Amino acid sequence: MEVILTQDIQGLGYKNDTVDVKPGYGRNYLIPQGYAVIASSSNKKKFAENIKQAAHKAEKLKKDAEDLAANIGDLVLEIGTKAGESGKIFGAVTTVQIAESLKQKGFDIDRKRISFNQQIKQLGDYTAVIDLHREVKHEIGVKVVAE
C-alpha cells in the first residue's frame, strides 16, 4: 500500500515522502492517527504542489539545521551516573539525559531526534547522532563518568 506521510516518522520516512507500507499498518495506524494519507493521484498532485511551494522554506530549515550543527561543533557531553566497581552503570544512559545535557548547554533538541549506535551501559566514551534535518545529521561525543 502506498501512502504519503504527513509528518516525519523515524525509521519510515520524512514529511511528504511517498512510502510503501503493509496495508494493515497503513489503514490501522498511519491513516487513523493522521500520520499519512493514501497516495491517490489527486493526493499526489496536491502534495507535489505543496512541496513546490514549500521548497524555499525547506531550504531555510536545512540552513538552520546546518548552522545548529556548526554551533554544536565537536561538543563532548559529560554524563555523570552511578556505577559499580567494574565500571558497569546502574540502568543505562538514555536520550532524555542527552537532551537535558544539551539543553543546559543552550541547545534545545528533542530527545526523539537523538540516537545511539549501541546502548550505553558502561563507563566510557560513546557517540550520539542527532537528526537535525533529513540531510543533516550531526555526531556528538558522550563521556559517561561515575558520580
Legacy VTK file of the C-alpha trace (Angstrom):
# vtk DataFile Version 3.0
C-alpha trace
ASCII
DATASET POLYDATA
POINTS 147 float
0.000 0.000 0.000
1.395 3.359 -0.996
0.917 6.305 1.395
2.128 9.891 1.616
3.484 10.846 5.041
2.076 14.000 6.621
4.871 14.187 9.210
8.305 12.717 9.913
8.230 9.143 11.205
11.527 7.731 12.417
12.502 4.591 10.545
9.897 5.121 7.824
10.434 8.494 6.163
10.010 12.229 6.236
7.070 14.544 5.664
5.710 14.490 2.079
7.585 11.258 1.236
5.681 8.568 -0.645
6.402 5.229 1.009
5.207 1.682 0.538
3.853 0.076 3.736
1.888 -3.030 4.588
-1.867 -2.458 4.200
-2.680 -3.141 7.857
-0.044 -0.688 9.104
-1.341 1.987 6.743
-5.073 1.501 7.332
-4.981 0.725 11.042
-2.257 3.044 12.302
-0.835 5.651 9.923
-4.047 6.953 8.356
-6.271 6.994 11.512
-3.518 8.729 13.528
-3.169 11.376 10.795
0.439 10.413 10.028
-0.300 9.590 6.381
-2.867 9.746 3.570
-3.491 7.269 0.783
-1.294 8.023 -2.242
-4.068 8.530 -4.785
-3.366 10.544 -7.933
-5.205 13.607 -6.580
-3.324 13.453 -3.263
-0.021 13.065 -5.131
-0.774 16.197 -7.178
-1.777 18.130 -4.060
1.375 17.129 -2.180
3.558 17.866 -5.235
2.139 21.396 -5.310
2.723 21.766 -1.564
6.330 20.598 -1.995
6.880 23.096 -4.793
5.520 25.945 -2.674
7.498 24.910 0.398
10.836 24.474 -1.411
12.305 27.785 -0.233
11.034 27.174 3.295
12.703 23.746 3.288
15.968 25.311 2.161
15.806 27.712 5.116
15.153 24.812 7.521
18.150 22.952 6.117
20.354 26.022 6.506
19.157 26.471 10.113
19.959 22.809 10.817
23.439 23.221 9.308
24.009 26.349 11.427
22.918 24.471 14.563
25.291 21.612 13.686
28.107 24.139 13.240
27.277 25.734 16.615
27.298 22.347 18.342
30.595 21.513 16.647
32.776 18.941 18.404
30.857 19.158 21.673
31.509 16.359 24.156
28.839 15.910 26.801
29.813 14.557 30.190
27.075 12.473 31.774
27.502 11.553 35.436
25.811 8.393 36.621
26.042 5.842 39.411
28.315 2.936 38.582
29.611 -0.225 40.178
33.216 -1.199 40.825
33.579 -2.896 37.433
32.513 0.213 35.521
29.033 -1.061 34.780
26.410 1.625 35.364
23.098 1.116 37.110
20.481 1.336 34.357
21.533 2.992 31.110
22.197 6.439 29.703
19.153 7.464 27.658
18.320 10.083 25.069
16.436 12.015 27.762
19.688 12.564 29.672
21.465 13.639 26.475
18.656 16.090 25.631
18.759 17.578 29.148
22.526 17.954 28.970
22.232 19.673 25.576
19.556 21.979 26.986
21.939 23.003 29.793
24.492 23.885 27.103
21.888 26.043 25.319
20.742 23.654 22.568
17.039 22.728 22.681
16.859 19.417 20.800
14.013 16.929 21.097
15.042 13.584 22.613
13.362 11.739 19.728
15.936 13.174 17.338
18.843 11.649 19.289
20.014 8.076 18.774
22.923 5.840 19.751
24.828 3.208 17.802
24.766 0.991 20.897
23.193 1.038 24.344
25.265 2.834 26.949
25.642 0.534 29.936
29.340 1.012 30.772
31.514 3.960 31.700
33.465 5.326 28.751
33.266 7.347 25.547
30.381 6.955 23.099
28.909 8.709 20.083
25.354 10.005 19.770
23.768 11.003 16.456
21.406 13.978 16.276
18.972 14.031 13.338
18.640 17.789 12.766
17.190 17.529 9.239
16.668 14.794 6.673
20.011 15.723 5.127
21.802 16.989 8.251
22.912 14.508 10.876
25.476 15.512 13.481
27.554 13.348 15.796
28.465 14.412 19.317
30.671 12.749 21.868
29.236 11.402 25.104
31.562 10.705 28.002
29.956 8.627 30.746
31.644 9.111 34.140
30.897 7.842 37.641
29.378 10.285 40.100
LINES 1 148
147 0 1 2 3 4 5 6 7 8 9 10 11 12 13 14 15 16 17 18 19 20 21 22 23 24 25 26 27 28 29 30 31 32 33 34 35 36 37 38 39 40 41 42 43 44 45 46 47 48 49 50 51 52 53 54 55 56 57 58 59 60 61 62 63 64 65 66 67 68 69 70 71 72 73 74 75 76 77 78 79 80 81 82 83 84 85 86 87 88 89 90 91 92 93 94 95 96 97 98 99 100 101 102 103 104 105 106 107 108 109 110 111 112 113 114 115 116 117 118 119 120 121 122 123 124 125 126 127 128 129 130 131 132 133 134 135 136 137 138 139 140 141 142 143 144 145 146
